[in-house]
Amino acid sequence: MLSLLKKLFGSESVDLAALLADGAAIVDVRSRGEFTGGHAKGSVNIPLEQIASQADKLKKMKHVIVCCRSGNRSGMAKEL
């Protein structure tokens, strides 16, 4: 099972605590309403449809962690 997950999601492990300690930004790419309903402490909301227009701002950040409810939108945001 683990090998299947590695094939699907990659085998790179990430130390989120270290990234956050190093100043990583958490960007929640859900809609404003979803974000208002609950979000990770310290995260900022940039809905997926606005990611492209915010790309220059995001590129200046050392680390960006994108998140959403299921991983679908955050995966798309990562590709952008």
C-alpha positions in Angstrom: 0.0 0.0 0.0 2.8 2.4 0.9 4.5 1.9 -2.5 1.2 2.7 -4.2 0.9 5.9 -2.3 4.5 6.9 -3.1 3.8 6.3 -6.8 0.7 8.5 -6.6 2.0 11.3 -4.4 5.7 11.0 -4.6 8.2 9.9 -2.0 9.5 13.3 -1.0 9.0 13.9 2.7 8.6 17.5 3.9 9.2 18.8 7.4 6.3 21.2 7.8 7.3 22.4 11.2 10.8 23.3 9.8 9.2 25.2 6.9 6.9 27.1 9.2 9.8 27.9 11.5 11.7 29.2 8.5 8.8 31.6 7.6 6.7 29.6 5.2 3.4 31.1 4.3 0.3 28.9 4.3 -2.0 29.8 1.5 -5.6 28.4 1.6 -6.9 28.3 -2.0 -10.5 27.6 -1.1 -13.3 30.2 -1.6 -13.7 33.1 0.8 -16.8 31.5 2.3 -15.0 28.2 2.9 -12.0 30.0 4.4 -14.3 32.0 6.7 -15.9 28.7 7.9 -12.6 27.6 9.3 -8.9 27.6 8.4 -5.4 26.9 9.6 -4.1 29.5 12.1 -2.0 32.0 10.4 -3.0 31.1 6.9 -4.0 33.6 4.2 -6.8 33.1 1.7 -6.1 33.4 -2.0 -8.8 31.6 -3.9 -7.5 29.4 -6.7 -9.0 31.7 -9.4 -6.8 34.5 -8.0 -3.5 32.6 -7.7 -2.3 33.5 -11.2 -2.8 37.3 -10.5 -0.9 36.9 -7.2 2.0 34.9 -8.6 4.6 37.7 -8.4 3.7 38.2 -4.7 4.0 34.4 -4.0 7.3 34.0 -5.9 8.9 36.4 -3.5 8.2 34.1 -0.6 10.8 31.6 0.4 8.3 28.8 1.0 4.6 28.6 0.2 2.4 25.8 1.5 -0.9 25.6 -0.4 -3.9 23.9 1.1 -7.6 23.2 0.4 -10.2 20.8 1.6 -9.4 17.8 -0.6 -6.0 18.6 -2.2 -7.5 19.1 -5.7 -7.4 22.9 -5.8 -4.1 23.1 -3.9 -2.6 20.7 -6.4 -3.7 23.0 -9.2 -2.4 26.0 -7.4 1.0 24.3 -7.0 1.2 23.7 -10.7 0.4 27.4 -11.4 
